[in-house]
Amino acid sequence: MNMLFDSHAHLDDKRFDKDRKEIIEGLISRGVGRVLNAGADMKSSLAGIELAKEYSHIYAAVGVHPHDVKTMEDCHLNELENMSKEKKVVAIGEIGLDFYYDNSPRDVQRERFIDQIDLADRVGLPIIVHNRDAHKDTLDILRDNRHKLHGGVMHCYSGSAEMLKDFLDIGFYISLGGPVTFKNARKPVEVAKQVPLDKLLIETDCPYLTPHPFRGKRNDPGYVGLVAEKIAKIRDIPLEKIARVTFENASKLFRIRPIQ
């Protein structure tokens, strides 16, 4: 079977403190060839870089999640820019809008989203976008700043199949995670049916959103195969094809050379 690419993980999370090394070193034997560790704040962005330096199959993205932009300062943009120059930093993220929890004021979320799009433009990197209950604002900002974009992905896409075209039209990839496997899943299943294969990524978003049948337990990148299996079943195509295509798509988006 082709190796899998978990395009969004948080291996720096404290829930991995007791067994992080064992999990990361065991991923190849579980069929996972590459993992992108996404930043959520300044500390986790740095931690992701350190993991990428230590392990050949780990890559990093740096950025500040909408939950945490309330404490973001202008100087952090300069720090993120310096981080982005590290060899294995391949994206700016995760960034975007979250109007479900509203942990940061909405005007601050919009401002810092645009700031980090500007940063991605300066350093020529794609973006990883978090969008929860903020479809219109997210789309408006992406469209208004389309000329600055160097590619991107809608991380753990939770929107409808009808909304899918909006993000595909601006050239974005669509990433699906554990929710597509949930027994009550409807929207993710419809999206899995309709997203073009050449625009599909898979992810775990670990330690969150653990796929069925392990829902409720801590997630880790080794479970990304369950996401691939479910999508293959939904589309009635071989699992090996989903693995190969999503690996190639992620490698293309993040400009990582194929495994030789």
Summary of the structure (lengths in Angstrom):
residues: 260
radius of gyration: 16.8
end to end distance: 15.5
largest distance: 49.3
contacts: 935
relative contact order: 0.15
helix: 49%
strand: 17%
